[in-house]
Amino acid sequence: MPGRSDHRVPDAPRRSAPEDGWVLEPEDELWPALVPAEPGIAERIYGVGDPEVLSEPCVSVVGARRGTPYGIAVAKLAGRVAAECGLALVSGGALGCDSAAARAAIEAGGRVVVVGGSGADTVYPKRSRDIFEVARTDGCVVSLCPWGTPPVGWAFRKRNPLIAALSNVLLVCEAAMPSGTFSTAQAAEELGRRVYAAPGSIFSPYARGTNWLLEQGAAIIVDDVSLEMALTCDYDVARLAEQRLPEEERRARGRLMEALIAEPLRADEAAKRLGVDVVTLLQTLGDYEAEGLVVRLQDGCYAPSERALIGDWPNEG
């Protein structure tokens, strides 16, 4: 790869560079143009994998480590749609929303950039090893820390502005206030990046950050179509994914799913809310349950499945 050998590091403060390791400095040709070379962002980037992916169009996705099922579903949707739009995904690789977004992007054939809170040659957390391994072979893992640096709190705080800087857009799936996720969103705003956010319940502490961002003018993401449209406008890209359902069927399912997302409902409650016959709705719920779109809870209420929340509906022609 042109210029790659120029960034190999023969030695380092804590550990020698791995065979596929490199270091970028601001004067290097492969330094990502979006990243300001300043102390608060980055003065040197350590990495393994392909450094050229840092200069490709990409979108950063962040969210709570202890993400709720809703936040995880939003992250998976974001990773999949980003990949289908041909965008690389920037992730912290952490548990919860970060890893969910990265895995969804990988499954959809996308490339991933992992920004670690330890040395780029160190896998942390261990449960994200699969993401790090894929990123190292088809993407890259980067860090602001020297080789061999163990995971420490300050390193995770330091990496958040870099996550924001690497992309023109930052999507926040779920964020408490204060939190590392919210600080990444603040860094994105300071850098003049476009911020997207998924709305959450006003009663959820994990939605305080995202709802506040929306109040301040972040672009609202309510489903895969709204995310696709936002990315199309901001990146001038087209999503390479087939239409899964006819528009009429999508609207019908959308009405039912909107009601169930608001709160789990019994069949009679849902029928009354939608203004339809309860027998017809029971048949519909039975069909959707068989397709994996809804789940029946122990109290008899129905709720959308994770598959439905991320828009992964079976193709019906």
N, C-alpha and C positions, 0 to 999 in steps of 0.2 A: 504494500500500500504506500503510495507516495507520501513522503514526509513522516511516515510512522516511525522509522528507525531513529529519526532525529529526536524523538521524545522518550526513548528508553532511558531508564535511570540506573546507572551502574551501582549506586549505593544510596542509602537513605538513612535518616536518623534512627529508625527503629528496626527496619528489616530491609533486605535488598528487594528490588523490584521483581515481580514475577515475570515469567518469560514473555507473556503477552501484555506486560504493563507499559504504560507511557505516562508522561507528565506534560501538560500543556501550560504555557505561560502566555501572557497577553500578546507578545510579539510574534508568536507562532502562527503559521498559516491556518492551522486547524482550530485555533481558539474560536469558540462559538461567538458569532457577531452580536448576538442578543445580550451576552453577559458583560456587564460593566466590570472593568478590571479595577476594583477598588476594595479596600479592606473590609467593608461591610458586606460585600458580595463574594468576590473571589479574586485572589491574586495568583493562584496556582491550582490546577485541577489534576488530580491523580486519577488514573482510570485503567480499566482492563476491557478488552473487547475492541469494538470499532469506534474510534473517535469521530469519524465522519458523520455518524448518526446525530451528533450534537448540533450539527448545522442543518439537519433536515427539518421540515415543518413538523412540529410536535405540539401536543397539548398536555399540560400538567394536571393531574388529578390527585386531590388530597381529601382526607376524611378522617374520622375518629378511629383510633386504634381499637377501642371497644365499641365498634359500630353496632348499631341496632340492625335487625333484619332489613328494615327499610333503607338505612344508609348503605348496607352491603349491596342491596339490589340496585341502588342508584349507581354505585361504583362499578358494578358489573355492566350495567347498561352503558355507562360512559366509556369503559374500556373497549367494549364491543363496537360501539358506534364510531369511536375514534379510529379504530383499526379499519373498519369498513369505509371510512373516509380517506384512508391512505395516510393517516397521521401517526407518527410515533408517539408513544405514551411515556410521559415522565412520571415516575412514582418514587416514593420513599422506600418502598419495599416492606413497610411495617405490617404488622398484623392488622386485621380489620379491613377498612376501606382501601388502603393502599394496595395490599396484596390482592384483594378481590378485583380491583380495576386492572392490575397488571396481568393476572391470570386470564381474565376475559379477553384482553387485547391479544395475548399470545394465542389463545384458542381460536381467535378470529383471524389469525395470520399476521398480526401486527408486530412491530418492533418495539422494544421497551428499553428505556434508560432508567436505571436505578440509581438514585442519589442516596448513598449510605451515610450513616452516622458513625461509621468506624472506617478503618482503612479500606480502600477499594478492593483489596485482596482478602478481606475478611467477610464472611457471610454472617449477617445478623439482621433479623432473628433467624435461628436455625430452621424454623418452620417455613421460611421463605426461600430455602435453598433451591427449589426448582426454578423459581423466578430468576435468582442470581445466575444460575447455570445457563438458562436460555439467553438472558441478557448478555452474558459473557461471550456467547457464540453468535448471536444474531441481535446485536444492540450493544449496549455497554453498561458497565457499573462504574460510577464516578464518586469521588469523595474530595473533600478539602483537606483531609487528614493524611499524614505520611503513611507509608506502608506499615502494616501491622498494628496500627492504632486500634485498641480495643474500643468497644462501644461505651461511650461516656456521655453524660447529659449535655455538656456544653457543645459536643460535636453535633448532636441532633438539632439543637437550637441554631447552630451555625449553618447547617445545611439548608434550612428552610428558605432563606432568600435565594439560594441557588436553584431550588426547585421552581420558584416563581420566575426567576430570570431566564431560564432555558426555553420558555415558551412564550408565545404571544398571548396565550389564553390560560387561565387557571380555573378549573372547575372544582368547586367545594361541594362535596357530597353531604357532609354532616360535620358540624363543628360546634363545640361548646365555647363559652367565653368565661375566662381566657383559656387558651389551649394552643398547642403547637400548630394545629391546623389553622386556627384563626390568625396566628402570627404570620403564617405563610400568605394568607389572603391580604393581610396588611402590607406585607412586603411587595406583593403583586401590585397593589394599588399605588404604592410609593414609586414603583418602577413604571407606572403608566400602562400596566397590562390590563387586558380585558378580563373581568371576573364573572364567572357564571356561578349560580348557586341553585340548589334544589330546595324548595320550601319544605318546612317540617311543621309538626304540631307545635302550637303555642305553649303546650304544657310540657314539652320535652326539653330537658337541659341540653341535649345534643343538637337541638335545632336553633338554639339562641343565636349562635354565630351566623348560621346561614340566613335566618330570617332577618337579622340585623343588616347583613350585606345586601339583601334584597331591598330593604327599606332605604339603603344608601344608594341604590341604583344599579346593583349587579343584575346581569341578565338572568331571567328566571327560566329554569329548565323543568318542565312538567312531564315530559315523556321523551321517547326516542326521536319523535318527529321534530319537536322543538329544539332538541340538541343538534340534530342533523341540520336544521335550518340555520341555527346560530353558527355552526362550524362552516357551513357553505358560504355564509356572508363574510365571516372573518378570514377564511382561508381560500375562498374561491375554489372549493373542491366539490366533487360529486360523490355521493355515497354509493358504493358498489355492492348493493344488496337487493335481492328480489323483494317485490311487494308480497308479503306473506298472506294477506287476506284482501278480499274486495273491500272497497271503501265503506260500503253500507254495513258489512259485517263488523268492520273495525269500529264504526261509530256505535253500533249496538253493544258490542263488548265493552267499549269505552264507558258507556253510561253505567253498566252494571259494575265494572271495576272501580269507577269513581265512587260509587256508593259504598262498595266494600272496603276501599282504601280509607274512606272517611271513618268507618268503624265496622267491625264485623257485625253481620245482621243475620237473623233468622229468615227463612224463606218468605214468611208472611210479611215481615217488616220490609224486606227488600221489594216485594211486589207492591206494597202500599206506597213506598217511596217513589217507585218508578211508574206507578199507575198502570200496572199490567196484572193479568190474571195469575193467581198464585199457582194454579196447576201448571200453566205454561212456564212460569218461572222455575218451578221445581224440576220440570223436564230439562230446561236450559241449564240449571245448576248441575243436574246429573250428568249432562253431556260435558260440561266444562270440567267437572271433577274427574271424569274419565280421561279427559285430555290433559289433565295436570294443571289446569288454569286456576282452579279454586281448591281449597281444602276445607273440610268440615271439622270444626273445633269440638272439644269435649262437651261444651254447653249447647251444641246444636247449631251454633252460628256458623256462617260461611265467611271466609276471608280469602283474598287473592293469594295465590302461591307465589313463591319467589320467581318462578318461570314467567308468570304473568306480569309481575312488576318490572321485569327487565325487557318485556316485549318479545319474549322468545315464544311466539305462537306458531303452531304447526301450519304448514302450507296447505291450503284447501283448494289449490288449483289456480 
